[in-house]
Each structure stands twice: as structure tokens, then as C-alpha cells.
Amino acid sequence: MRERLTGPKLVQILLVMAVLSAAFWLRTCSDEQETTESVTEKIEYCDISHKKCAIEQQGLVAEAQLNSNGLQAETPFELELTLSDAQAIVTRSVLEGEIMYMGTLPALLEQTGEGRWQGQALVGSCTEERMLWAWVIEVEHQGQPLSYRFLFEVRR
């Protein structure tokens, strides 16, 4: 019942393993850089580092903008948020990598007026040439939790 592993069978197994390993290596290494670039270019979004962007949810409009002289990784930049209802409260404000997991970074905000919030943040550096980040803001409006996601790009 038990067959022995002969020389020809061992050669066949090693040949199959070599072909599979080569195919995996070629697929992984050759497409890695192209995939990242094409994903970034295919995502359409309003870049808050270049203009004000507004998102409306359940009657509450959130308008965000990022202010920086030459946006770079590991350099602080200003964040501005305007909510259409002065009674809405920001409960959470963080930065997250959009196309690559980079952890969660704090984006601390202070209320500066009715419906106006400002703060500072910075993003970490990435190995990619272009990194898409998301400013995630959670708001409580009329007892309802709302979540807004504003995107921006940082280039190396």
C-alpha cells in the first residue's frame, strides 16, 4: 500500500514547485509598483489639500480644507472644518491611510466658532511615491452619529 518516493517522482515534485515559485515571484514583484500607481490614479476624489470639499449627510454639510505650504510627510499642517449646524459636535478626528494601512494618526481639533473647527496634524512617510490619506471625522448631529471621510494626497 505504501509507495516509495523514487528519484523520478522527487524530480517531478521539485519541478512543479520551481514553476509555481517562479510564477508567484514574477506576479508579485513585477506588478507591485504598477498596481499602486494605477489605484491612486483611478480613485476620483476631492483633494482637500487643493480646495475646500463638502459632503452632505442627513441634512448636515461638512466642508473641509487642509492648509499647508508644500504638503509633506512628517511636517505639521492645518485642518479646517465647517459644519452647517452650529449644534453639531465633532466626537472623533483621525487620519488614516486610504490605499495602504498606516495606522490611525490623531488630528486634534478645537472649536473656534459656531460650526467652525481648526486643528493641526501630520502624516507619516510612506515608501510609495504617492500616498492617499483620509481625514475621518465623526460628528454627533441631533443625537445621530455621522462619519465623514475627506481625502488628500501626499507625494514624496
PyRosetta script that sets phi, psi and omega in degrees:
from pyrosetta import init, pose_from_sequence

init()
pose = pose_from_sequence("MRERLTGPKLVQILLVMAVLSAAFWLRTCSDEQETTESVTEKIEYCDISHKKCAIEQQGLVAEAQLNSNGLQAETPFELELTLSDAQAIVTRSVLEGEIMYMGTLPALLEQTGEGRWQGQALVGSCTEERMLWAWVIEVEHQGQPLSYRFLFEVRR")
pose.set_psi(1, -35.3)
pose.set_omega(1, -176.3)
pose.set_phi(2, -92.2)
pose.set_psi(2, 123.7)
pose.set_omega(2, -179.9)
pose.set_phi(3, -96.6)
pose.set_psi(3, 151.5)
pose.set_omega(3, 178.8)
pose.set_phi(4, -89.3)
pose.set_psi(4, 149.6)
pose.set_omega(4, 175.9)
pose.set_phi(5, -82.5)
pose.set_psi(5, 105.1)
pose.set_omega(5, -177.0)
pose.set_phi(6, -91.2)
pose.set_psi(6, 169.6)
pose.set_omega(6, -179.3)
pose.set_phi(7, -56.9)
pose.set_psi(7, -49.5)
pose.set_omega(7, 179.7)
pose.set_phi(8, -61.8)
pose.set_psi(8, -37.6)
pose.set_omega(8, 178.8)
pose.set_phi(9, -66.8)
pose.set_psi(9, -40.1)
pose.set_omega(9, 178.5)
pose.set_phi(10, -64.1)
pose.set_psi(10, -40.4)
pose.set_omega(10, 178.0)
pose.set_phi(11, -63.3)
pose.set_psi(11, -42.0)
pose.set_omega(11, 178.5)
pose.set_phi(12, -62.2)
pose.set_psi(12, -44.5)
pose.set_omega(12, 179.8)
pose.set_phi(13, -62.9)
pose.set_psi(13, -45.4)
pose.set_omega(13, 180.0)
pose.set_phi(14, -65.0)
pose.set_psi(14, -37.4)
pose.set_omega(14, 178.7)
pose.set_phi(15, -65.0)
pose.set_psi(15, -44.9)
pose.set_omega(15, 178.1)
pose.set_phi(16, -62.5)
pose.set_psi(16, -43.6)
pose.set_omega(16, 178.6)
pose.set_phi(17, -61.8)
pose.set_psi(17, -40.4)
pose.set_omega(17, 179.5)
pose.set_phi(18, -65.1)
pose.set_psi(18, -42.7)
pose.set_omega(18, 179.0)
pose.set_phi(19, -64.2)
pose.set_psi(19, -46.1)
pose.set_omega(19, 179.3)
pose.set_phi(20, -63.5)
pose.set_psi(20, -41.3)
pose.set_omega(20, 178.8)
pose.set_phi(21, -64.3)
pose.set_psi(21, -42.4)
pose.set_omega(21, 179.4)
pose.set_phi(22, -64.5)
pose.set_psi(22, -42.7)
pose.set_omega(22, 179.2)
pose.set_phi(23, -63.4)
pose.set_psi(23, -43.4)
pose.set_omega(23, 178.2)
pose.set_phi(24, -62.0)
pose.set_psi(24, -45.7)
pose.set_omega(24, -178.3)
pose.set_phi(25, -63.8)
pose.set_psi(25, -45.0)
pose.set_omega(25, 179.9)
pose.set_phi(26, -62.9)
pose.set_psi(26, -43.3)
pose.set_omega(26, -179.3)
pose.set_phi(27, -65.9)
pose.set_psi(27, -43.1)
pose.set_omega(27, -177.0)
pose.set_phi(28, -71.5)
pose.set_psi(28, -50.0)
pose.set_omega(28, -173.4)
pose.set_phi(29, -76.3)
pose.set_psi(29, -37.8)
pose.set_omega(29, -174.8)
pose.set_phi(30, -77.2)
pose.set_psi(30, -29.6)
pose.set_omega(30, -175.8)
pose.set_phi(31, -97.6)
pose.set_psi(31, -7.6)
pose.set_omega(31, -172.0)
pose.set_phi(32, -59.6)
pose.set_psi(32, -50.9)
pose.set_omega(32, -176.8)
pose.set_phi(33, -70.1)
pose.set_psi(33, -40.7)
pose.set_omega(33, -179.9)
pose.set_phi(34, -63.0)
pose.set_psi(34, -40.6)
pose.set_omega(34, -178.4)
pose.set_phi(35, -62.3)
pose.set_psi(35, -45.4)
pose.set_omega(35, -179.3)
pose.set_phi(36, -62.2)
pose.set_psi(36, -45.3)
pose.set_omega(36, -179.7)
pose.set_phi(37, -63.9)
pose.set_psi(37, -45.3)
pose.set_omega(37, -176.7)
pose.set_phi(38, -68.2)
pose.set_psi(38, -34.7)
pose.set_omega(38, 177.8)
pose.set_phi(39, -63.7)
pose.set_psi(39, -45.0)
pose.set_omega(39, -179.5)
pose.set_phi(40, -63.0)
pose.set_psi(40, -39.6)
pose.set_omega(40, -177.3)
pose.set_phi(41, -74.6)
pose.set_psi(41, -27.2)
pose.set_omega(41, -177.0)
pose.set_phi(42, -82.6)
pose.set_psi(42, -19.7)
pose.set_omega(42, -179.1)
pose.set_phi(43, -79.5)
pose.set_psi(43, 119.6)
pose.set_omega(43, 176.3)
pose.set_phi(44, -93.9)
pose.set_psi(44, 130.6)
pose.set_omega(44, -177.6)
pose.set_phi(45, -157.7)
pose.set_psi(45, 163.6)
pose.set_omega(45, 174.3)
pose.set_phi(46, -92.5)
pose.set_psi(46, 114.2)
pose.set_omega(46, -176.0)
pose.set_phi(47, -83.9)
pose.set_psi(47, 108.6)
pose.set_omega(47, -176.3)
pose.set_phi(48, -69.3)
pose.set_psi(48, -8.9)
pose.set_omega(48, 177.0)
pose.set_phi(49, -82.1)
pose.set_psi(49, -10.4)
pose.set_omega(49, 179.7)
pose.set_phi(50, -114.0)
pose.set_psi(50, -23.7)
pose.set_omega(50, -179.5)
pose.set_phi(51, -160.5)
pose.set_psi(51, 167.1)
pose.set_omega(51, 175.5)
pose.set_phi(52, -73.3)
pose.set_psi(52, 138.6)
pose.set_omega(52, 179.2)
pose.set_phi(53, -125.3)
pose.set_psi(53, 140.4)
pose.set_omega(53, -178.3)
pose.set_phi(54, -122.5)
pose.set_psi(54, 140.7)
pose.set_omega(54, 175.3)
pose.set_phi(55, -131.1)
pose.set_psi(55, 134.5)
pose.set_omega(55, -179.7)
pose.set_phi(56, -112.8)
pose.set_psi(56, 132.4)
pose.set_omega(56, 175.9)
pose.set_phi(57, -140.8)
pose.set_psi(57, 126.8)
pose.set_omega(57, 175.7)
pose.set_phi(58, 46.1)
pose.set_psi(58, 45.0)
pose.set_omega(58, 176.2)
pose.set_phi(59, 83.0)
pose.set_psi(59, -2.4)
pose.set_omega(59, 178.8)
pose.set_phi(60, -109.3)
pose.set_psi(60, 121.9)
pose.set_omega(60, 178.1)
pose.set_phi(61, -98.9)
pose.set_psi(61, 127.1)
pose.set_omega(61, 174.7)
pose.set_phi(62, -111.5)
pose.set_psi(62, 126.6)
pose.set_omega(62, -179.8)
pose.set_phi(63, -119.0)
pose.set_psi(63, 124.1)
pose.set_omega(63, -174.3)
pose.set_phi(64, -124.9)
pose.set_psi(64, 151.6)
pose.set_omega(64, 174.4)
pose.set_phi(65, -152.5)
pose.set_psi(65, 146.3)
pose.set_omega(65, 177.7)
pose.set_phi(66, -109.9)
pose.set_psi(66, 129.6)
pose.set_omega(66, -179.6)
pose.set_phi(67, -114.3)
pose.set_psi(67, 123.5)
pose.set_omega(67, -179.1)
pose.set_phi(68, -159.6)
pose.set_psi(68, 144.6)
pose.set_omega(68, 171.1)
pose.set_phi(69, -93.4)
pose.set_psi(69, 95.4)
pose.set_omega(69, -178.8)
pose.set_phi(70, 74.6)
pose.set_psi(70, 77.6)
pose.set_omega(70, -178.0)
pose.set_phi(71, -60.3)
pose.set_psi(71, 122.5)
pose.set_omega(71, -179.9)
pose.set_phi(72, -139.8)
pose.set_psi(72, 157.0)
pose.set_omega(72, 176.0)
pose.set_phi(73, -66.4)
pose.set_psi(73, 148.5)
pose.set_omega(73, 177.5)
pose.set_phi(74, 59.7)
pose.set_psi(74, 25.8)
pose.set_omega(74, 175.6)
pose.set_phi(75, -127.6)
pose.set_psi(75, 125.1)
pose.set_omega(75, -177.6)
pose.set_phi(76, -60.7)
pose.set_psi(76, 147.0)
pose.set_omega(76, 175.6)
pose.set_phi(77, -140.9)
pose.set_psi(77, 160.4)
pose.set_omega(77, -177.2)
pose.set_phi(78, -91.8)
pose.set_psi(78, 141.8)
pose.set_omega(78, 175.7)
pose.set_phi(79, -118.4)
pose.set_psi(79, 137.7)
pose.set_omega(79, 177.5)
pose.set_phi(80, -129.5)
pose.set_psi(80, 135.4)
pose.set_omega(80, 179.6)
pose.set_phi(81, -134.5)
pose.set_psi(81, 133.6)
pose.set_omega(81, 175.6)
pose.set_phi(82, -124.1)
pose.set_psi(82, 126.3)
pose.set_omega(82, 178.3)
pose.set_phi(83, -107.6)
pose.set_psi(83, 138.8)
pose.set_omega(83, -175.3)
pose.set_phi(84, -69.7)
pose.set_psi(84, -19.5)
pose.set_omega(84, 177.9)
pose.set_phi(85, -114.8)
pose.set_psi(85, 119.8)
pose.set_omega(85, -177.5)
pose.set_phi(86, -65.5)
pose.set_psi(86, -18.2)
pose.set_omega(86, -179.9)
pose.set_phi(87, -82.3)
pose.set_psi(87, -12.7)
pose.set_omega(87, 179.3)
pose.set_phi(88, -70.9)
pose.set_psi(88, 142.8)
pose.set_omega(88, -176.4)
pose.set_phi(89, -124.3)
pose.set_psi(89, 132.7)
pose.set_omega(89, 175.4)
pose.set_phi(90, -77.8)
pose.set_psi(90, 122.7)
pose.set_omega(90, -179.3)
pose.set_phi(91, -103.3)
pose.set_psi(91, -20.3)
pose.set_omega(91, -179.9)
pose.set_phi(92, -156.4)
pose.set_psi(92, 141.3)
pose.set_omega(92, 179.5)
pose.set_phi(93, -146.6)
pose.set_psi(93, 112.9)
pose.set_omega(93, -178.1)
pose.set_phi(94, -140.4)
pose.set_psi(94, 163.3)
pose.set_omega(94, 173.6)
pose.set_phi(95, -111.5)
pose.set_psi(95, 138.9)
pose.set_omega(95, 179.7)
pose.set_phi(96, -137.2)
pose.set_psi(96, 149.0)
pose.set_omega(96, 173.0)
pose.set_phi(97, -69.3)
pose.set_psi(97, 133.8)
pose.set_omega(97, -178.2)
pose.set_phi(98, -88.4)
pose.set_psi(98, -42.4)
pose.set_omega(98, -177.7)
pose.set_phi(99, -103.6)
pose.set_psi(99, -5.8)
pose.set_omega(99, 179.2)
pose.set_phi(100, -150.6)
pose.set_psi(100, 139.0)
pose.set_omega(100, 179.4)
pose.set_phi(101, -69.4)
pose.set_psi(101, 123.0)
pose.set_omega(101, 179.6)
pose.set_phi(102, -127.8)
pose.set_psi(102, 15.0)
pose.set_omega(102, -177.3)
pose.set_phi(103, 83.0)
pose.set_psi(103, -171.7)
pose.set_omega(103, 178.5)
pose.set_phi(104, -117.3)
pose.set_psi(104, 125.3)
pose.set_omega(104, -179.1)
pose.set_phi(105, -111.0)
pose.set_psi(105, 138.7)
pose.set_omega(105, -178.9)
pose.set_phi(106, -70.5)
pose.set_psi(106, 145.2)
pose.set_omega(106, 173.2)
pose.set_phi(107, -131.6)
pose.set_psi(107, 84.9)
pose.set_omega(107, -173.1)
pose.set_phi(108, -72.1)
pose.set_psi(108, 132.2)
pose.set_omega(108, -178.8)
pose.set_phi(109, -122.1)
pose.set_psi(109, 149.7)
pose.set_omega(109, 172.7)
pose.set_phi(110, -127.0)
pose.set_psi(110, 143.0)
pose.set_omega(110, 177.1)
pose.set_phi(111, -76.4)
pose.set_psi(111, 126.5)
pose.set_omega(111, -176.9)
pose.set_phi(112, -111.5)
pose.set_psi(112, -5.2)
pose.set_omega(112, -179.7)
pose.set_phi(113, -179.3)
pose.set_psi(113, -174.2)
pose.set_omega(113, -179.6)
pose.set_phi(114, -69.0)
pose.set_psi(114, 111.8)
pose.set_omega(114, 179.3)
pose.set_phi(115, 76.1)
pose.set_psi(115, 6.9)
pose.set_omega(115, -178.1)
pose.set_phi(116, -113.6)
pose.set_psi(116, 134.6)
pose.set_omega(116, -179.6)
pose.set_phi(117, -134.7)
pose.set_psi(117, 141.7)
pose.set_omega(117, 177.5)
pose.set_phi(118, -138.1)
pose.set_psi(118, 155.4)
pose.set_omega(118, 178.1)
pose.set_phi(119, -171.8)
pose.set_psi(119, -176.2)
pose.set_omega(119, 178.9)
pose.set_phi(120, -127.8)
pose.set_psi(120, 153.7)
pose.set_omega(120, 175.9)
pose.set_phi(121, -158.5)
pose.set_psi(121, 173.2)
pose.set_omega(121, 171.0)
pose.set_phi(122, -151.2)
pose.set_psi(122, 155.9)
pose.set_omega(122, 179.1)
pose.set_phi(123, -113.6)
pose.set_psi(123, 154.3)
pose.set_omega(123, 178.1)
pose.set_phi(124, -77.6)
pose.set_psi(124, 165.0)
pose.set_omega(124, 178.4)
pose.set_phi(125, -83.0)
pose.set_psi(125, 154.4)
pose.set_omega(125, -175.2)
pose.set_phi(126, -128.3)
pose.set_psi(126, 155.7)
pose.set_omega(126, 179.2)
pose.set_phi(127, -76.4)
pose.set_psi(127, -17.5)
pose.set_omega(127, -179.5)
pose.set_phi(128, -79.7)
pose.set_psi(128, 154.3)
pose.set_omega(128, 177.5)
pose.set_phi(129, -65.7)
pose.set_psi(129, -39.5)
pose.set_omega(129, -179.3)
pose.set_phi(130, -128.9)
pose.set_psi(130, 131.0)
pose.set_omega(130, -180.0)
pose.set_phi(131, -125.2)
pose.set_psi(131, 129.4)
pose.set_omega(131, 177.8)
pose.set_phi(132, -97.0)
pose.set_psi(132, 124.6)
pose.set_omega(132, -178.3)
pose.set_phi(133, -113.7)
pose.set_psi(133, 157.7)
pose.set_omega(133, 176.5)
pose.set_phi(134, -124.7)
pose.set_psi(134, 131.7)
pose.set_omega(134, 171.4)
pose.set_phi(135, -95.1)
pose.set_psi(135, 110.4)
pose.set_omega(135, -176.3)
pose.set_phi(136, -101.0)
pose.set_psi(136, 123.2)
pose.set_omega(136, -177.2)
pose.set_phi(137, -123.6)
pose.set_psi(137, 126.4)
pose.set_omega(137, 175.6)
pose.set_phi(138, -107.5)
pose.set_psi(138, 132.1)
pose.set_omega(138, -173.8)
pose.set_phi(139, -128.7)
pose.set_psi(139, 144.0)
pose.set_omega(139, 171.8)
pose.set_phi(140, -104.7)
pose.set_psi(140, 120.6)
pose.set_omega(140, -177.7)
pose.set_phi(141, -132.2)
pose.set_psi(141, 116.3)
pose.set_omega(141, -179.5)
pose.set_phi(142, 53.0)
pose.set_psi(142, 42.8)
pose.set_omega(142, 178.1)
pose.set_phi(143, 78.7)
pose.set_psi(143, 0.2)
pose.set_omega(143, -179.1)
pose.set_phi(144, -106.6)
pose.set_psi(144, 134.4)
pose.set_omega(144, 174.3)
pose.set_phi(145, -82.1)
pose.set_psi(145, 133.3)
pose.set_omega(145, 176.9)
pose.set_phi(146, -125.8)
pose.set_psi(146, 149.3)
pose.set_omega(146, 179.4)
pose.set_phi(147, -127.7)
pose.set_psi(147, 129.5)
pose.set_omega(147, 178.9)
pose.set_phi(148, -116.4)
pose.set_psi(148, 145.7)
pose.set_omega(148, -178.1)
pose.set_phi(149, -133.5)
pose.set_psi(149, 108.3)
pose.set_omega(149, 178.8)
pose.set_phi(150, -107.0)
pose.set_psi(150, 132.8)
pose.set_omega(150, -175.4)
pose.set_phi(151, -103.8)
pose.set_psi(151, 149.8)
pose.set_omega(151, 173.1)
pose.set_phi(152, -153.1)
pose.set_psi(152, 158.2)
pose.set_omega(152, -175.0)
pose.set_phi(153, -116.2)
pose.set_psi(153, 138.3)
pose.set_omega(153, 175.6)
pose.set_phi(154, -119.2)
pose.set_psi(154, 129.3)
pose.set_omega(154, 178.6)
pose.set_phi(155, -107.4)
pose.set_psi(155, 147.7)
pose.set_omega(155, 179.0)
pose.set_phi(156, -77.8)
pose.dump_pdb("model.pdb")
